[in-house]
Amino acid sequence: MLVNQSQLKDQYNDKGYFVIRNYFSDIEISQLRETILTFHELWKKDNETFYQEEAFNSSLITGSQYLSFDDRVLLFNFISSPKVMAVVESLIPISPAFMNTQLFFNPVNPAQKDFWHRDCQYDHDIEGQKIAINNTQVVHLRVPLFDELGIELVPETHRRWDNDEEFNVRQEEKGKLSSDELSLGKKIKLATGDLLVFSADMIHRGLYGMDRLALDILVFDPDSEFADYVDEDCLPEPVMMKNINDPRLFQTTIDLKSQ
Ligand SMILES: O=C(O)CCC(=O)C(=O)O
């Protein structure tokens, strides 16, 4: 067995995250990094103003806009590799579904600060957020392509609401800023080869600095209503499916979208 799935599930259910150190080999990461850098360079050129002024991430890395057929196949095969699937299936054992990928980098403007949030806050008002954290959540798998300061998160907030300090900082209320320190924040420094898995709806922030370039893979439980969020272009086309060793993760999304 590649991982102890029940131990990972227990850690995730309890704390909202886990890290597996040194999970990927140098070869696995260097191939992935080369493809991701191809994407990143083209994306930066195409989004020059946004990149210079405010960007700290891009998405749809597996889409057809910047990468060749072969690069996309390499990415799809990494995302659905036995190592990644073993981790995904520890949390979502039956028919996990692929949602998207995001690439996180340092903002160009050094004054831009890293900020606390729950991903669901961008789609829901406060009452909706409270419901969202009690329902099935999106899982992020973070694969750092260089050593980085990592992510700071507040353990257990995938299953509890904010305390006053957290709420005021995250929502920028009562004179607080979303970049202020939080007393219960836990910094998870990451090195290439590590894998961090965390709930997108827990309170977290990326830590800017070093040469960070991290690929986040987003997956969801097929029972939740996330298929509409998936951009069709980031899924493999039928001819590509034949080149993916284990296409189940993508097939589930394709099936959900056609329902
Ligand atoms: O790394 C970052 O800048 C933020 C990460 C994040 O918010 C996420 O992965 O959902």
The ligand as a Gaussian input file, in Angstrom:
#p B3LYP/6-31G(d) Opt

LIG

0 1
 O       -1.116000      29.942000      -1.823000
 C       -1.936000      30.851000      -1.832000
 O       -1.635000      32.002000      -2.163000
 C       -3.345000      30.627000      -1.415000
 C       -3.698000      29.197000      -1.447000
 C       -5.139000      28.988000      -1.388000
 O       -5.881000      29.844000      -0.998000
 C       -5.718000      27.746000      -1.815000
 O       -4.980000      26.844000      -2.240000
 O       -6.974000      27.639000      -1.738000

